[in-house]
Amino acid sequence: MRNCKEKNCRLENGNCLFPGSDGLLVQCVGPWVEEKYFFLERYLEATSEARRKFLNLGNAVYIDLFSGPGRCIIKDEQREIDGGCIRALNPKGVPFNEYHFMDIEKNNIDALIKRIDTHYNIKAYIGDSNQNINVLIQSLSQTRYNRYHFTFIDPFGPGALKFNTIKQLAQFKRMDMLIHFPTGAIKRNLDIWQEHEKAILDDFLGTDRWRRALVNQPQNRISSILIDIFIEQLKNIGYPDNGLKLAVTDSEEYSGVPVVSIKNTKEVELYVLILASKAPLAQKIWQSVIKASPDGQKSLF
Ligand SMILES: C[S@@+](CC[C@H](N)C(=O)[O-])C[C@H]1O[C@@H](n2cnc3c(N)ncnc32)[C@H](O)[C@@H]1O
């Protein structure tokens, strides 16, 4: 019997030692994941009408590079909730035609598939997404014409994602990406990475520019500078300025890039969510979605 308070039942791979109420494995998470899901779902719902015209022609594609098992348990509350993949199956009754789910853990993919009704068109990939991306690209390239793709990129930390993976996805004309940018984990490891010639952050950002950019910078500027570099990198692979932010913005924080900041229960930022699109309309929708937070408060942007 699970008792999160008395015993640490979170395994190294992020799953709970004990199965969920359906007998399948569940990921062990903090309560803040509900904010992440709130914004993911609101965005998928808000874009449902735009998606419908692609859906009707068989051209709407959903990708999750780090899919998890499809269900989570909020540690300490022992409350089970659906993961991102399950929530993406039918937002506002406008599903996608294809789902591509990737995870390094075979057990996660097995549990996820068991949780999904067989009528959905699911392709599953087991292994490192940075390697399996080639297989995914091959599969997507078979029907390249006029398709809409949405990719959720939600790693545990910067070590799991290489910018080159994002670059490969960017070759598609319509490729919206909701990206978990792990500011907290990066800040915690920065001192160590700066001492080494080659570090996780070089691969995550796809450049070593951060090394020079952070010299003599105060602590409170670090996230902004890194997000600036990331945005520049996205521009280099074909994401236009107006698909990453609006021309006019009220905020100087993160250079005006509209992000959602996900914080832990001590109000420490863990990561931010960034929407990258080649279409200004998608960015406009994202900005309207993030105006309200799950608790009904207005956001800064
Ligand atoms: C934050 S969880 C994903 C949660 C999921 N997106 C959701 O919404 O429910 C990160 C997942 O990435 C997987 N993972 C870690 N490293 C990976 C890698 N290199 N390639 C693919 N999956 C990886 C983990 O097994 C874990 O399930």
Ligand as a Chemical Component Dictionary entry (heavy atoms), coordinates in Angstrom:
data_LIG
# 
_chem_comp.id                   LIG 
_chem_comp.type                 NON-POLYMER 
_chem_comp.pdbx_formal_charge   0 
_chem_comp.three_letter_code    LIG 
# 
loop_
_chem_comp_atom.comp_id 
_chem_comp_atom.atom_id 
_chem_comp_atom.alt_atom_id 
_chem_comp_atom.type_symbol 
_chem_comp_atom.charge 
_chem_comp_atom.model_Cartn_x 
_chem_comp_atom.model_Cartn_y 
_chem_comp_atom.model_Cartn_z 
_chem_comp_atom.pdbx_ordinal 
LIG C1  C1  C 0  8.324  14.910 -17.264 1  
LIG S1  S1  S 1  8.106  13.254 -17.769 2  
LIG C2  C2  C 0  6.941  13.412 -19.068 3  
LIG C3  C3  C 0  5.531  13.608 -18.657 4  
LIG C4  C4  C 0  4.559  13.639 -19.798 5  
LIG N1  N1  N 0  4.943  14.589 -20.819 6  
LIG C5  C5  C 0  3.175  13.958 -19.338 7  
LIG O1  O1  O 0  2.658  15.008 -19.698 8  
LIG O2  O2  O -1 2.582  13.143 -18.638 9  
LIG C6  C6  C 0  9.551  12.888 -18.669 10 
LIG C7  C7  C 0  9.566  11.519 -19.360 11 
LIG O3  O3  O 0  10.699 11.478 -20.205 12 
LIG C8  C8  C 0  11.207 10.142 -20.217 13 
LIG N2  N2  N 0  12.610 10.272 -20.676 14 
LIG C9  C9  C 0  13.712 10.620 -19.969 15 
LIG N3  N3  N 0  14.785 10.720 -20.786 16 
LIG C10 C10 C 0  14.339 10.452 -22.037 17 
LIG C11 C11 C 0  14.957 10.425 -23.322 18 
LIG N4  N4  N 0  16.249 10.714 -23.483 19 
LIG N5  N5  N 0  14.192 10.106 -24.389 20 
LIG C12 C12 C 0  12.872 9.798  -24.226 21 
LIG N6  N6  N 0  12.236 9.830  -23.038 22 
LIG C13 C13 C 0  12.961 10.151 -21.965 23 
LIG C14 C14 C 0  11.009 9.648  -18.812 24 
LIG O4  O4  O 0  10.960 8.246  -18.773 25 
LIG C15 C15 C 0  9.690  10.329 -18.422 26 
LIG O5  O5  O 0  8.610  9.472  -18.650 27 
# 
loop_
_chem_comp_bond.comp_id 
_chem_comp_bond.atom_id_1 
_chem_comp_bond.atom_id_2 
_chem_comp_bond.value_order 
_chem_comp_bond.pdbx_ordinal 
LIG C1  S1  SING 1  
LIG S1  C2  SING 2  
LIG S1  C6  SING 3  
LIG C2  C3  SING 4  
LIG C3  C4  SING 5  
LIG C4  N1  SING 6  
LIG C4  C5  SING 7  
LIG C5  O1  DOUB 8  
LIG C5  O2  SING 9  
LIG C6  C7  SING 10 
LIG C7  O3  SING 11 
LIG C7  C15 SING 12 
LIG O3  C8  SING 13 
LIG C8  N2  SING 14 
LIG C8  C14 SING 15 
LIG N2  C9  SING 16 
LIG N2  C13 SING 17 
LIG C9  N3  DOUB 18 
LIG N3  C10 SING 19 
LIG C10 C11 SING 20 
LIG C10 C13 DOUB 21 
LIG C11 N4  SING 22 
LIG C11 N5  DOUB 23 
LIG N5  C12 SING 24 
LIG C12 N6  DOUB 25 
LIG N6  C13 SING 26 
LIG C14 O4  SING 27 
LIG C14 C15 SING 28 
LIG C15 O5  SING 29 
# 
